[in-house]
Amino acid sequence: MTVELCPPSAWNRVRHRVEYAFVRYFLTVSTPVPEAHQEAAKAQGKARFEQFIEQLGRHLLRGRSLVKDVVQEIQPDAAKLAQAALQEDGS
C-alpha cells in the first residue's frame, strides 16, 4: 500500500504541513554539519524524510489518527495499566 492512493489535494496539504513540522524539528535538534559533509548529509536527510513520509502515508491510509495513537502510547488507558499491574503482582 502506498501514498498514491491518497487524493492528491489532501496529500499535498498533509505533505506541506509535515514537511514544515519536520524541518522545524530537525533544525532545533541538529548541530551544524561541516561543509565537507553537507552533500552526504543532504542525501541522507532526503532519504530519511521520504521513508518517514511513506510510513505516515501508510498510517493515514489505515484511517487512524496519528495524534490519538501517539497519545495512547504515551498515556495508556487506566484499564490496561491496572491489568498490567495485576499481572505483575501475580508473577
PyMOL CGO cylinders between C-alpha atoms (Angstrom):
from pymol import cmd
from pymol.cgo import CYLINDER

trace = [
    CYLINDER, 0.00, 0.00, 0.00, 1.42, 3.40, -0.97, 0.3, 1, 1, 1, 1, 1, 1,
    CYLINDER, 1.42, 3.40, -0.97, 0.58, 7.06, -0.56, 0.3, 1, 1, 1, 1, 1, 1,
    CYLINDER, 0.58, 7.06, -0.56, -0.50, 7.21, -4.22, 0.3, 1, 1, 1, 1, 1, 1,
    CYLINDER, -0.50, 7.21, -4.22, -3.95, 6.01, -3.06, 0.3, 1, 1, 1, 1, 1, 1,
    CYLINDER, -3.95, 6.01, -3.06, -4.48, 9.24, -1.10, 0.3, 1, 1, 1, 1, 1, 1,
    CYLINDER, -4.48, 9.24, -1.10, -6.32, 12.03, -3.04, 0.3, 1, 1, 1, 1, 1, 1,
    CYLINDER, -6.32, 12.03, -3.04, -3.70, 14.46, -4.44, 0.3, 1, 1, 1, 1, 1, 1,
    CYLINDER, -3.70, 14.46, -4.44, -5.20, 17.60, -2.90, 0.3, 1, 1, 1, 1, 1, 1,
    CYLINDER, -5.20, 17.60, -2.90, -5.36, 16.05, 0.58, 0.3, 1, 1, 1, 1, 1, 1,
    CYLINDER, -5.36, 16.05, 0.58, -1.90, 14.55, 0.21, 0.3, 1, 1, 1, 1, 1, 1,
    CYLINDER, -1.90, 14.55, 0.21, -0.41, 17.92, -0.82, 0.3, 1, 1, 1, 1, 1, 1,
    CYLINDER, -0.41, 17.92, -0.82, -1.87, 19.65, 2.25, 0.3, 1, 1, 1, 1, 1, 1,
    CYLINDER, -1.87, 19.65, 2.25, -0.65, 16.91, 4.58, 0.3, 1, 1, 1, 1, 1, 1,
    CYLINDER, -0.65, 16.91, 4.58, 2.77, 16.74, 2.96, 0.3, 1, 1, 1, 1, 1, 1,
    CYLINDER, 2.77, 16.74, 2.96, 3.24, 20.52, 3.21, 0.3, 1, 1, 1, 1, 1, 1,
    CYLINDER, 3.24, 20.52, 3.21, 2.35, 20.56, 6.91, 0.3, 1, 1, 1, 1, 1, 1,
    CYLINDER, 2.35, 20.56, 6.91, 4.52, 17.55, 7.67, 0.3, 1, 1, 1, 1, 1, 1,
    CYLINDER, 4.52, 17.55, 7.67, 7.48, 18.97, 5.74, 0.3, 1, 1, 1, 1, 1, 1,
    CYLINDER, 7.48, 18.97, 5.74, 7.22, 22.22, 7.69, 0.3, 1, 1, 1, 1, 1, 1,
    CYLINDER, 7.22, 22.22, 7.69, 6.98, 20.42, 11.05, 0.3, 1, 1, 1, 1, 1, 1,
    CYLINDER, 6.98, 20.42, 11.05, 9.83, 18.07, 10.15, 0.3, 1, 1, 1, 1, 1, 1,
    CYLINDER, 9.83, 18.07, 10.15, 12.14, 20.90, 9.09, 0.3, 1, 1, 1, 1, 1, 1,
    CYLINDER, 12.14, 20.90, 9.09, 11.38, 22.97, 12.21, 0.3, 1, 1, 1, 1, 1, 1,
    CYLINDER, 11.38, 22.97, 12.21, 12.02, 19.99, 14.48, 0.3, 1, 1, 1, 1, 1, 1,
    CYLINDER, 12.02, 19.99, 14.48, 15.16, 18.96, 12.64, 0.3, 1, 1, 1, 1, 1, 1,
    CYLINDER, 15.16, 18.96, 12.64, 16.63, 22.45, 12.80, 0.3, 1, 1, 1, 1, 1, 1,
    CYLINDER, 16.63, 22.45, 12.80, 16.01, 22.73, 16.53, 0.3, 1, 1, 1, 1, 1, 1,
    CYLINDER, 16.01, 22.73, 16.53, 17.73, 19.47, 17.47, 0.3, 1, 1, 1, 1, 1, 1,
    CYLINDER, 17.73, 19.47, 17.47, 20.57, 19.26, 14.96, 0.3, 1, 1, 1, 1, 1, 1,
    CYLINDER, 20.57, 19.26, 14.96, 24.09, 20.60, 15.19, 0.3, 1, 1, 1, 1, 1, 1,
    CYLINDER, 24.09, 20.60, 15.19, 25.55, 22.25, 12.07, 0.3, 1, 1, 1, 1, 1, 1,
    CYLINDER, 25.55, 22.25, 12.07, 27.13, 19.86, 9.56, 0.3, 1, 1, 1, 1, 1, 1,
    CYLINDER, 27.13, 19.86, 9.56, 30.70, 20.65, 8.48, 0.3, 1, 1, 1, 1, 1, 1,
    CYLINDER, 30.70, 20.65, 8.48, 30.81, 21.97, 4.92, 0.3, 1, 1, 1, 1, 1, 1,
    CYLINDER, 30.81, 21.97, 4.92, 32.80, 18.97, 3.69, 0.3, 1, 1, 1, 1, 1, 1,
    CYLINDER, 32.80, 18.97, 3.69, 29.96, 16.63, 4.73, 0.3, 1, 1, 1, 1, 1, 1,
    CYLINDER, 29.96, 16.63, 4.73, 26.95, 18.68, 3.64, 0.3, 1, 1, 1, 1, 1, 1,
    CYLINDER, 26.95, 18.68, 3.64, 26.17, 16.88, 0.36, 0.3, 1, 1, 1, 1, 1, 1,
    CYLINDER, 26.17, 16.88, 0.36, 26.19, 13.45, 2.02, 0.3, 1, 1, 1, 1, 1, 1,
    CYLINDER, 26.19, 13.45, 2.02, 24.10, 14.77, 4.90, 0.3, 1, 1, 1, 1, 1, 1,
    CYLINDER, 24.10, 14.77, 4.90, 21.54, 16.25, 2.47, 0.3, 1, 1, 1, 1, 1, 1,
    CYLINDER, 21.54, 16.25, 2.47, 21.24, 12.94, 0.62, 0.3, 1, 1, 1, 1, 1, 1,
    CYLINDER, 21.24, 12.94, 0.62, 20.82, 11.00, 3.85, 0.3, 1, 1, 1, 1, 1, 1,
    CYLINDER, 20.82, 11.00, 3.85, 18.27, 13.50, 5.16, 0.3, 1, 1, 1, 1, 1, 1,
    CYLINDER, 18.27, 13.50, 5.16, 16.24, 13.31, 1.97, 0.3, 1, 1, 1, 1, 1, 1,
    CYLINDER, 16.24, 13.31, 1.97, 16.18, 9.50, 2.10, 0.3, 1, 1, 1, 1, 1, 1,
    CYLINDER, 16.18, 9.50, 2.10, 15.10, 9.54, 5.75, 0.3, 1, 1, 1, 1, 1, 1,
    CYLINDER, 15.10, 9.54, 5.75, 12.37, 12.09, 5.10, 0.3, 1, 1, 1, 1, 1, 1,
    CYLINDER, 12.37, 12.09, 5.10, 10.98, 10.08, 2.17, 0.3, 1, 1, 1, 1, 1, 1,
    CYLINDER, 10.98, 10.08, 2.17, 10.87, 6.99, 4.38, 0.3, 1, 1, 1, 1, 1, 1,
    CYLINDER, 10.87, 6.99, 4.38, 9.07, 8.99, 7.07, 0.3, 1, 1, 1, 1, 1, 1,
    CYLINDER, 9.07, 8.99, 7.07, 6.51, 10.27, 4.54, 0.3, 1, 1, 1, 1, 1, 1,
    CYLINDER, 6.51, 10.27, 4.54, 5.85, 6.74, 3.27, 0.3, 1, 1, 1, 1, 1, 1,
    CYLINDER, 5.85, 6.74, 3.27, 5.31, 5.49, 6.83, 0.3, 1, 1, 1, 1, 1, 1,
    CYLINDER, 5.31, 5.49, 6.83, 3.00, 8.39, 7.61, 0.3, 1, 1, 1, 1, 1, 1,
    CYLINDER, 3.00, 8.39, 7.61, 1.06, 7.80, 4.39, 0.3, 1, 1, 1, 1, 1, 1,
    CYLINDER, 1.06, 7.80, 4.39, 0.53, 4.13, 5.25, 0.3, 1, 1, 1, 1, 1, 1,
    CYLINDER, 0.53, 4.13, 5.25, -0.66, 5.13, 8.70, 0.3, 1, 1, 1, 1, 1, 1,
    CYLINDER, -0.66, 5.13, 8.70, -3.13, 7.68, 7.29, 0.3, 1, 1, 1, 1, 1, 1,
    CYLINDER, -3.13, 7.68, 7.29, -4.48, 5.18, 4.77, 0.3, 1, 1, 1, 1, 1, 1,
    CYLINDER, -4.48, 5.18, 4.77, -5.40, 2.87, 7.64, 0.3, 1, 1, 1, 1, 1, 1,
    CYLINDER, -5.40, 2.87, 7.64, -7.75, 5.63, 8.78, 0.3, 1, 1, 1, 1, 1, 1,
    CYLINDER, -7.75, 5.63, 8.78, -6.40, 6.04, 12.28, 0.3, 1, 1, 1, 1, 1, 1,
    CYLINDER, -6.40, 6.04, 12.28, -5.43, 9.29, 13.94, 0.3, 1, 1, 1, 1, 1, 1,
    CYLINDER, -5.43, 9.29, 13.94, -1.67, 9.60, 14.32, 0.3, 1, 1, 1, 1, 1, 1,
    CYLINDER, -1.67, 9.60, 14.32, -2.10, 12.02, 17.23, 0.3, 1, 1, 1, 1, 1, 1,
    CYLINDER, -2.10, 12.02, 17.23, -4.50, 9.65, 19.00, 0.3, 1, 1, 1, 1, 1, 1,
    CYLINDER, -4.50, 9.65, 19.00, -2.14, 6.71, 18.54, 0.3, 1, 1, 1, 1, 1, 1,
    CYLINDER, -2.14, 6.71, 18.54, 0.79, 8.68, 19.94, 0.3, 1, 1, 1, 1, 1, 1,
    CYLINDER, 0.79, 8.68, 19.94, -1.23, 9.85, 22.94, 0.3, 1, 1, 1, 1, 1, 1,
    CYLINDER, -1.23, 9.85, 22.94, -2.34, 6.27, 23.61, 0.3, 1, 1, 1, 1, 1, 1,
    CYLINDER, -2.34, 6.27, 23.61, 1.27, 5.13, 23.52, 0.3, 1, 1, 1, 1, 1, 1,
    CYLINDER, 1.27, 5.13, 23.52, 2.32, 7.86, 25.92, 0.3, 1, 1, 1, 1, 1, 1,
    CYLINDER, 2.32, 7.86, 25.92, -0.71, 7.62, 28.22, 0.3, 1, 1, 1, 1, 1, 1,
    CYLINDER, -0.71, 7.62, 28.22, -2.24, 4.13, 28.10, 0.3, 1, 1, 1, 1, 1, 1,
    CYLINDER, -2.24, 4.13, 28.10, -5.77, 3.89, 29.46, 0.3, 1, 1, 1, 1, 1, 1,
    CYLINDER, -5.77, 3.89, 29.46, -6.33, 3.12, 33.13, 0.3, 1, 1, 1, 1, 1, 1,
    CYLINDER, -6.33, 3.12, 33.13, -7.80, -0.34, 32.49, 0.3, 1, 1, 1, 1, 1, 1,
    CYLINDER, -7.80, -0.34, 32.49, -4.67, -1.51, 30.67, 0.3, 1, 1, 1, 1, 1, 1,
    CYLINDER, -4.67, -1.51, 30.67, -2.45, -0.09, 33.42, 0.3, 1, 1, 1, 1, 1, 1,
    CYLINDER, -2.45, -0.09, 33.42, -4.49, -1.83, 36.13, 0.3, 1, 1, 1, 1, 1, 1,
    CYLINDER, -4.49, -1.83, 36.13, -4.39, -5.13, 34.25, 0.3, 1, 1, 1, 1, 1, 1,
    CYLINDER, -4.39, -5.13, 34.25, -0.62, -4.88, 33.79, 0.3, 1, 1, 1, 1, 1, 1,
    CYLINDER, -0.62, -4.88, 33.79, -0.19, -4.12, 37.49, 0.3, 1, 1, 1, 1, 1, 1,
    CYLINDER, -0.19, -4.12, 37.49, -2.29, -7.16, 38.45, 0.3, 1, 1, 1, 1, 1, 1,
    CYLINDER, -2.29, -7.16, 38.45, -0.28, -9.41, 36.15, 0.3, 1, 1, 1, 1, 1, 1,
    CYLINDER, -0.28, -9.41, 36.15, 2.97, -8.08, 37.61, 0.3, 1, 1, 1, 1, 1, 1,
    CYLINDER, 2.97, -8.08, 37.61, 1.74, -8.69, 41.19, 0.3, 1, 1, 1, 1, 1, 1,
    CYLINDER, 1.74, -8.69, 41.19, 0.62, -12.21, 40.31, 0.3, 1, 1, 1, 1, 1, 1,
    CYLINDER, 0.62, -12.21, 40.31, 4.02, -13.18, 38.88, 0.3, 1, 1, 1, 1, 1, 1,
]
cmd.load_cgo(trace, "trace")
